[in-house]
Each structure stands twice: as structure tokens, then as C-alpha cells.
Amino acid sequence: MKKRIVSALMLLLVLILAGCSNGPEYNVKFTKDVYFQKDTELPFEIKVTENKKAVTGLNASVEFAMTEMDHGTYKVKLTEGKDGTYSGKVALQMSGKYEAAFTFEKDGEKSEKIIDVQVTKPKGVAKINGDWITDEDVAFYQLINQLQLAINREAAKQNYSGAQLQEELSYLESQEKANADKNQLLTQIIRLRSMAMLADEKGHQATESEIAAAVDKVRAQYNQYAGTKQLISSYGEDQFWATEKEQYKLIVLSQKVQQDLIAQVKKENPSVGEQEIIYLAQQKYEELLVSQVNSLTIEIL
């Protein structure tokens, strides 16, 4: 009797395996890693190929389960992107080793694929070509914006009065609230790093003397205002100026790209005035920035 039961179970297993093998054999690769952050849904992305060609039009889902602990399963419906990519968001219980069981369906055919994935805590809020943008980076950019707002606020009090002053202060207050927007801060960081990377690709370098001169200039500006000195002191002066030096290396590099474009526009438009030259160069800069950003691998969590 027991032999019959075992034989029946084995036959059933064979039939199941045979049924699973009927579907196409897809290759699945994570193009955006799976991360864990407590009580937070984080994005991930896969690319599906068959014979090295992107597979589109799939109805796709995935179920995550830890391989060494039982924390239940996490099923996610995937959304199709471009060129065989599919993405979703998941809030996992913890970091560690997981199995990702994918189910695909297209034209009535189903197939499955199980792959192992190591889930880790993110080291920041975004990545550019694998380099992290950390929470500390974002906080520093927020501080830089606060410093500029402090300068503008003190300048407004010196130059305006009455209703005009109140209007200017109200505007600066709205800018203060906008400065808390993480996406806006990330955009600033990505813009600067992208153009600095392009400058590096073009062979430009930021020398120590160029960086020091730029930092000395901004230091002199900040020292003119009580509000900026207080903000820098609260952050920690040594830490602030060390970080500012790293930022100005990127700024000097991006300025060299701007200088290249100004020289190019002048050569192409010898009879155009200075203001028009700057305007045309800025347009070219923005076009180049878009092209550069599109050429990079940027992940935002």
C-alpha cells in the first residue's frame, strides 16, 4: 500500500515537472537590486530575455520568501517597462537571502523561474553608476540651500521695508518649505555629479588651487552674515568645510564644461552679444545635461 502511495506521488511530481517544462525558458536578471528598509516599500527591477533577446508583453509577478527563516511570502505584481524590463515595489521583513519565484504568462503559455537574491539595507537614497547618494549628502544640500536662503533673508531686510519686505519674506518662507523636498535635493545632486562626471570624461581636472580659490570665495561670502555663520557652526565648521571642499571639486569640474560651451557658442556666433552668448550656452548645457543623465544608470529608492 505504501509503495503504491509513493509511486503515485512520484508520478504526480513527474507530471507537475513535465507541465512546468512546457513553457519557454526565460533568463531573469535583477537590474535594480532588492533592498530592505523597515516599513517601507522599495523598488526593484528585472530584465527578462530569451536567447539574449528582450521579452516583452509578459503578465509577470514574483513571490519572495526567505530561504533560511519563515517570515511568510511577499507577492508582487510587476509592471512592464522598456526593453524587457519589469518592476515592482516590496516591503520585506528583513535583510537576508531570499528566493524569488517568478511567474510569467504570454499568449496562454505560463512559465516559472526561481532565482536566489541577497537582500541588503540600502547605503543611501539613490545611486549613480553604482555610487551611493547618502542621507548625509541630501542633508548637506539642504543646508547649502538654507545658507542661501539666510543670505537672501538678510539682504531683503537691508533692502526692503513695509509690504515689499513682507512679500519677499513670505516668498523665502515658501522656498524654505520647498527645500525640504527630498526629490528636489536629489535632482540638484544628480545634476552636479552628472556634469562633473562628464567633465572628467572630457579630461578636465579640478586642481587644488582652483578648489581652494572657490572655497575661499564662498567662505568670505558666508562670513558676511550672522545667519550663515550660525548654521555652519551648528553643523560643525570642520565637517562643513571638508564637505564643501568635496562639493567644490564637482562645481569646478562642471564649470569647465560650461566654459567649453561658452567658447563653442562664441566661435559659432562671432557677432552675438555677451548676454545672448550666455543664453545659448546655457541651452546647450541643459541639452548636454539631459543627454549625460540619460547615459548614466540612476536608481532612486
C-alpha angles and dihedrals in degrees: 000000000000091000090054091051092049091047091050092050092049090049090050091050092050091050092050092049091046090051091051093050093060093077124081119277106242126190112225125195130174109237093177116037126240113246137187124224121161115264091349131117108223127192127245134175138203134193119218120204138171119198087351092303124117114254114220134181096043125153096220139181137162136207119206122205130168113246098211103032136038111240096142125252133293116212120197130186109221127224119218119239131172129317098004097316122140125186142188144157129247136181105209126194097235145337121275142088117331139177115229111205110196125198119197130185129184130160091352094307120118129199137172135211128187121196134168119244131187111220117204138173112266117251092215146344100279143004132222112198088335096311114120127236101210133206086251090057091053092047090051092052089050088054092050089054090048090053091054091047090051090053092048091047094053091044090052091053090052096047106034140046141182118005093352091056092049090050092051093047091049090053091050090049090056089050089052090057092047088052088067090064106109093201091057091050091048090052090055092050094047092049093053097042092046094054093043088054090050091050089052090050089053091054099255121147133197108221123212091246092052092049092045092050092051093047092048089053094053091042090057090050094050092047090063094068131061092209095056093046090052093050092049092047091052091051093046119265099229093047092045096053093043090054092042090055090056090049093050091054086062092042093052090050093050090048089057089058088051091050090051090053094047090052090048093050092048091052092048094044108034095165098048121108125248096257092051090048091055091046094051092045090051090053090052090047092055092047090049091047092054091049092048094048091049090053093056130079104240123179121186117191 
